[in-house]
Amino acid sequence: MSEHAFRTIGRDIKENRIGNLAVLFGRESYLVDWAHQLLIDRFINPACRAIDYTFIEAADSSFSDVVNACEMLPVMSEKKVVTVRFTSDKSKIRESELKSYVSDIPDSTLLILCIYQKSLSKTMTEIAKQGSLYDFSSLDERTLSSFIVKELRNAGKTARNDVIREFIHCSGYFQKESEYTLYNVKNDIIKLCAHCEDEEILREDVEAAVSGNTEINIFEMVECICRNRKDEALRLLHNLLSSGEQGLNIAGMIIAQYEIILSVKELRDRACNLEQIKKTLKIHEYRIKKSMALTGRYSVLELKNILMKAYSIDNDIKTGNLDERTALEVFICEV
């Protein structure tokens, strides 16, 4: 497993390996902003920030603005630092212009490109090769847990490991295609700390304060069905419908969840380990572990029969044979 960029940039700064160009991008805009500030703190004298630091918004500035800022010498800082922020496709600074310039950045200047995207264009990738590239992707579960513990500690709170795991699960951080990031984690920690008056955060505090997302609620519903807690599953269903979630979407997500459970069951029956299952299914291990906890309750045949019922309910909703509420209630009660 490759080292995360937040560790790499910390070491590069410590070992003085930052050159004239640093490209910061990735899903975790929180870490992009954190690394950006780290570089400013390293090279800029706070007393001269107004002179030695220039911030440029790509959507509102020209290429000449970048060149003019980079060509200025620092007054009392180690380097002149110039930040160009790209937040959308509407940039007045053409990437081809930057590509032609980055090899000529003065030694006295650090140009930081902050790109709030999950991937880089071909031209920007070529630009990044001229300097230091840092891809701030999602954190793994262990690092995310440490981040949460640290944030809680800073707020004067504590939580057991199982409560931290519940926080992560409720947040939906590892759900596929989720837009939930570290900024959302921090916001939910603020809500959690405001909700809990005691020093120790408990599981019920997490359940009350961390909103999560629809997919998480669907998994909770499926888990309740699997553990024969039908009343609780129905309550979750009614909450989703009352919140405006479409029944057809709920049916589709129920099907997707049972398909994952079936796939995990089949792979486990073939003696596949966690790493092999991750490689095959290409989903986060947290979701796999949660599904593993349910596979022992069913045979492969039973899971296939449940899926057939789910497909039938999905069809009943699409064709209008049953209204969505009734169809989903029937599925929960009959499984």
C-alpha positions as CSV (number, residue, x, y, z in Angstrom):
1,M,0.0,0.0,0.0
2,S,1.5,3.3,-1.1
3,E,2.1,6.1,1.4
4,H,-0.6,8.7,1.7
5,A,0.3,12.2,0.4
6,F,-0.2,13.9,3.7
7,R,2.7,11.9,5.1
8,T,4.8,12.4,2.0
9,I,4.5,16.2,2.0
10,G,5.3,16.3,5.7
11,R,8.5,14.4,5.1
12,D,9.4,16.4,2.0
13,I,9.1,19.7,3.9
14,K,11.1,18.3,6.8
15,E,13.9,17.1,4.5
16,N,13.8,20.4,2.4
17,R,12.7,18.6,-0.8
18,I,10.2,21.1,-1.9
19,G,11.3,22.7,-5.2
20,N,9.7,25.6,-7.2
21,L,6.4,23.8,-8.0
22,A,4.0,21.9,-5.8
23,V,0.7,20.5,-7.2
24,L,-1.9,19.7,-4.6
25,F,-5.1,17.9,-5.7
26,G,-7.5,15.1,-4.8
27,R,-10.8,14.1,-3.3
28,E,-9.9,15.4,0.1
29,S,-10.0,19.2,-0.3
30,Y,-9.5,19.4,3.5
31,L,-6.0,17.9,3.1
32,V,-5.3,20.1,0.0
33,D,-6.1,23.2,2.2
34,W,-4.0,21.7,5.1
35,A,-1.0,21.1,2.9
36,H,-1.3,24.5,1.3
37,Q,-1.1,26.2,4.7
38,L,1.8,23.9,5.7
39,L,3.8,25.2,2.7
40,I,2.9,28.8,3.5
41,D,4.0,28.4,7.1
42,R,7.3,26.8,5.9
43,F,8.4,29.5,3.5
44,I,6.7,32.7,4.5
45,N,7.7,35.1,7.3
46,P,4.3,36.0,8.9
47,A,5.4,39.6,9.2
48,C,5.8,39.8,5.4
49,R,2.9,37.7,4.3
50,A,1.2,40.7,2.6
51,I,4.3,41.2,0.4
52,D,5.8,37.8,0.0
53,Y,2.6,35.8,-0.6
54,T,0.2,36.1,-3.6
55,F,-3.1,34.3,-4.0
56,I,-4.6,34.0,-7.5
57,E,-8.0,32.6,-8.4
58,A,-7.7,30.9,-11.8
59,A,-11.3,31.8,-12.8
60,D,-10.7,35.5,-12.3
61,S,-7.0,36.0,-13.3
62,S,-4.8,35.8,-16.3
63,F,-1.6,34.0,-17.0
64,S,0.4,37.2,-16.9
65,D,-0.8,37.7,-13.3
66,V,0.8,34.4,-12.4
67,V,4.1,35.3,-14.2
68,N,4.3,38.8,-12.6
69,A,3.7,37.4,-9.2
70,C,6.3,34.6,-9.6
71,E,9.0,37.0,-10.9
72,M,8.8,39.2,-7.8
73,L,11.6,38.6,-5.3
74,P,10.8,37.8,-1.6
75,V,11.5,40.6,0.9
76,M,12.1,38.8,4.2
77,S,10.8,35.3,3.5
78,E,12.7,32.3,2.4
79,K,10.7,32.2,-0.9
80,K,8.1,34.2,-2.7
81,V,5.0,31.9,-2.6
82,V,2.3,32.1,-5.3
83,T,-0.9,30.1,-5.0
84,V,-3.2,29.5,-8.0
85,R,-6.5,27.9,-7.1
86,F,-8.5,25.9,-9.7
87,T,-12.0,25.2,-8.5
88,S,-13.8,24.8,-11.8
89,D,-13.4,24.4,-15.5
90,K,-13.9,28.1,-16.0
91,S,-10.2,29.1,-15.8
92,K,-8.8,32.2,-17.5
93,I,-5.4,30.6,-17.2
94,R,-4.8,28.1,-19.9
95,E,-2.9,25.0,-18.8
96,S,-0.8,25.1,-22.0
97,E,0.5,28.5,-20.9
98,L,1.4,27.1,-17.5
99,K,3.1,24.2,-19.0
100,S,5.4,26.5,-21.0
101,Y,6.3,28.5,-18.0
102,V,6.9,26.1,-15.0
103,S,10.4,25.1,-16.1
104,D,11.3,28.8,-15.8
105,I,10.0,29.5,-12.3
106,P,12.7,31.5,-10.4
107,D,14.6,29.6,-7.7
108,S,13.3,32.2,-5.2
109,T,9.7,31.3,-5.9
110,L,7.4,28.5,-4.9
111,L,4.3,28.2,-7.2
112,I,1.5,26.1,-5.6
113,L,-1.3,24.8,-7.8
114,C,-4.3,23.9,-5.7
115,I,-6.7,21.8,-7.8
116,Y,-10.0,20.8,-6.3
117,Q,-10.6,17.7,-8.4
118,K,-10.3,13.9,-8.1
119,S,-8.1,13.6,-11.1
120,L,-5.8,15.7,-13.3
121,S,-6.0,16.5,-17.0
122,K,-3.3,15.2,-19.2
123,T,-1.6,18.7,-19.5
124,M,-1.8,19.3,-15.7
125,T,-0.2,15.8,-15.2
126,E,2.7,16.9,-17.4
127,I,3.0,20.1,-15.5
128,A,3.1,18.3,-12.2
129,K,6.1,16.2,-13.4
130,Q,8.1,19.4,-13.3
131,G,7.6,19.7,-9.5
132,S,6.2,17.8,-6.5
133,L,2.8,16.2,-7.0
134,Y,0.6,15.3,-4.0
135,D,-2.7,13.4,-4.5
136,F,-4.8,13.7,-1.4
137,S,-7.1,10.7,-1.8
138,S,-9.5,9.3,0.9
139,L,-8.0,8.2,4.1
140,D,-7.9,4.5,5.1
141,E,-10.0,3.3,8.1
142,R,-7.1,3.4,10.6
143,T,-6.0,6.9,9.6
144,L,-9.5,8.2,9.6
145,S,-10.0,6.7,13.1
146,S,-6.9,8.5,14.3
147,F,-8.1,11.8,12.7
148,I,-11.5,11.5,14.6
149,V,-9.8,10.6,17.9
150,K,-7.5,13.7,17.5
151,E,-10.4,16.0,16.7
152,L,-12.4,14.7,19.7
153,R,-9.4,15.1,22.0
154,N,-9.0,18.7,20.8
155,A,-12.6,19.3,21.7
156,G,-12.1,17.7,25.2
157,K,-14.0,14.5,24.3
158,T,-13.2,10.8,24.3
159,A,-14.8,7.8,22.7
160,R,-14.2,4.0,22.7
161,N,-12.9,2.3,19.5
162,D,-16.3,0.7,18.9
163,V,-18.0,4.1,19.0
164,I,-15.4,5.5,16.6
165,R,-16.2,2.6,14.2
166,E,-19.9,3.4,14.6
167,F,-19.2,7.0,13.7
168,I,-17.4,6.0,10.6
169,H,-20.2,3.6,9.6
170,C,-22.9,6.2,10.2
171,S,-21.0,8.9,8.3
172,G,-20.9,6.9,5.0
173,Y,-17.3,8.0,4.4
174,F,-16.4,4.7,2.7
175,Q,-19.6,4.3,0.7
176,K,-19.0,4.1,-3.1
177,E,-19.5,7.5,-4.9
178,S,-20.1,9.2,-1.5
179,E,-19.3,12.9,-1.5
180,Y,-18.8,12.8,2.3
181,T,-15.2,14.0,3.1
182,L,-13.1,15.2,6.0
183,Y,-14.8,18.5,6.0
184,N,-18.1,16.7,6.6
185,V,-16.3,14.6,9.3
186,K,-15.2,17.8,11.1
187,N,-18.7,19.2,10.9
188,D,-20.3,16.1,12.3
189,I,-17.7,16.0,15.1
190,I,-18.8,19.6,16.0
191,K,-22.4,18.5,16.0
192,L,-21.6,15.4,18.0
193,C,-19.6,17.4,20.7
194,A,-22.5,19.9,20.9
195,H,-25.0,17.1,21.4
196,C,-23.0,15.3,24.1
197,E,-22.7,17.2,27.4
198,D,-20.5,14.5,29.0
199,E,-16.8,14.0,28.3
200,E,-17.2,10.5,26.8
201,I,-19.1,10.2,23.5
202,L,-21.4,7.2,23.5
203,R,-23.0,5.1,20.7
204,E,-26.4,6.7,21.2
205,D,-24.8,10.2,20.8
206,V,-23.4,9.1,17.4
207,E,-26.8,7.7,16.3
208,A,-28.5,10.9,17.3
209,A,-26.0,13.4,15.9
210,V,-24.4,11.9,12.8
211,S,-26.9,12.0,9.9
212,G,-25.1,9.7,7.5
213,N,-26.8,9.1,4.1
214,T,-29.5,7.1,2.5
215,E,-27.2,4.2,1.6
216,I,-26.2,3.8,5.3
217,N,-29.9,3.8,6.3
218,I,-30.6,1.1,3.7
219,F,-27.8,-1.1,5.1
220,E,-29.2,-0.6,8.6
221,M,-32.6,-1.7,7.2
222,V,-31.2,-4.8,5.6
223,E,-29.3,-5.6,8.8
224,C,-32.5,-5.4,10.7
225,I,-34.2,-7.7,8.2
226,C,-31.4,-10.2,8.5
227,R,-31.5,-10.2,12.3
228,N,-35.3,-10.5,12.2
229,R,-35.9,-7.1,13.7
230,K,-38.8,-6.4,11.3
231,D,-40.4,-3.6,13.3
232,E,-37.2,-1.6,13.3
233,A,-36.7,-2.3,9.6
234,L,-40.2,-0.9,8.9
235,R,-39.5,2.1,11.0
236,L,-36.4,2.9,8.9
237,L,-38.4,2.4,5.7
238,H,-41.1,4.8,6.8
239,N,-38.5,7.4,7.9
240,L,-36.9,7.2,4.4
241,L,-40.2,7.5,2.6
242,S,-41.2,10.4,4.9
243,S,-38.0,12.2,4.1
244,G,-38.9,12.1,0.4
245,E,-36.8,9.2,-0.7
246,Q,-38.3,7.5,-3.8
247,G,-39.5,3.9,-3.2
248,L,-37.9,2.8,-6.5
249,N,-34.5,4.1,-5.3
250,I,-34.9,2.3,-2.0
251,A,-35.7,-1.0,-3.8
252,G,-32.7,-0.5,-6.0
253,M,-30.4,0.0,-3.0
254,I,-31.8,-2.9,-1.2
255,I,-31.1,-5.1,-4.2
256,A,-27.5,-3.7,-4.4
257,Q,-26.9,-4.5,-0.7
258,Y,-28.2,-8.0,-1.0
259,E,-26.1,-8.5,-4.1
260,I,-23.0,-7.5,-2.1
261,I,-23.9,-9.9,0.7
262,L,-24.4,-12.7,-1.8
263,S,-21.1,-12.0,-3.5
264,V,-19.3,-11.9,-0.2
265,K,-21.0,-15.2,0.9
266,E,-20.0,-16.9,-2.4
267,L,-16.4,-15.7,-2.1
268,R,-16.1,-16.8,1.5
269,D,-17.5,-20.2,0.6
270,R,-14.6,-20.5,-1.9
271,A,-12.2,-19.7,1.0
272,C,-11.3,-16.3,-0.3
273,N,-9.7,-14.0,2.3
274,L,-10.5,-10.3,2.9
275,E,-7.9,-9.0,0.5
276,Q,-9.1,-11.4,-2.3
277,I,-12.7,-10.3,-1.8
278,K,-11.6,-6.6,-1.9
279,K,-9.8,-7.2,-5.1
280,T,-12.7,-9.0,-6.7
281,L,-15.5,-6.7,-5.6
282,K,-13.6,-3.5,-5.7
283,I,-15.4,-2.0,-2.6
284,H,-14.0,-0.8,0.7
285,E,-13.2,-3.5,3.3
286,Y,-15.5,-1.8,5.8
287,R,-18.5,-2.7,3.7
288,I,-17.2,-6.2,3.2
289,K,-16.7,-6.7,6.9
290,K,-20.2,-5.5,7.6
291,S,-21.6,-7.9,5.0
292,M,-19.5,-10.7,6.4
293,A,-21.3,-10.4,9.7
294,L,-24.6,-11.2,8.0
295,T,-23.5,-14.0,5.6
296,G,-23.6,-16.7,8.3
297,R,-27.3,-16.2,8.6
298,Y,-28.1,-17.5,5.1
299,S,-27.1,-20.1,2.6
300,V,-26.3,-19.0,-0.9
301,L,-29.6,-20.4,-2.1
302,E,-31.5,-18.4,0.5
303,L,-29.8,-15.2,-0.5
304,K,-30.6,-15.9,-4.1
305,N,-34.3,-16.4,-3.2
306,I,-34.3,-13.1,-1.3
307,L,-32.9,-11.4,-4.3
308,M,-35.6,-12.9,-6.5
309,K,-38.2,-11.4,-4.2
310,A,-36.4,-8.1,-4.3
311,Y,-36.4,-8.1,-8.1
312,S,-40.1,-8.9,-8.1
313,I,-40.9,-6.1,-5.7
314,D,-38.8,-3.7,-7.9
315,N,-40.8,-4.8,-10.9
316,D,-44.1,-4.4,-9.0
317,I,-43.2,-0.8,-8.2
318,K,-42.1,-0.1,-11.8
319,T,-45.2,-1.6,-13.4
320,G,-47.6,-0.1,-10.8
321,N,-48.9,-3.5,-9.6
322,L,-48.3,-2.2,-6.0
323,D,-47.7,1.2,-4.6
324,E,-44.1,1.6,-3.5
325,R,-44.9,1.8,0.3
326,T,-47.0,-1.4,0.2
327,A,-44.5,-3.2,-2.0
328,L,-41.5,-2.5,0.3
329,E,-43.5,-3.3,3.4
330,V,-44.5,-6.7,1.8
331,F,-40.8,-7.4,1.1
332,I,-39.7,-6.7,4.6
333,C,-42.4,-8.8,6.2
334,E,-42.0,-11.8,3.8
335,V,-38.2,-12.1,3.8
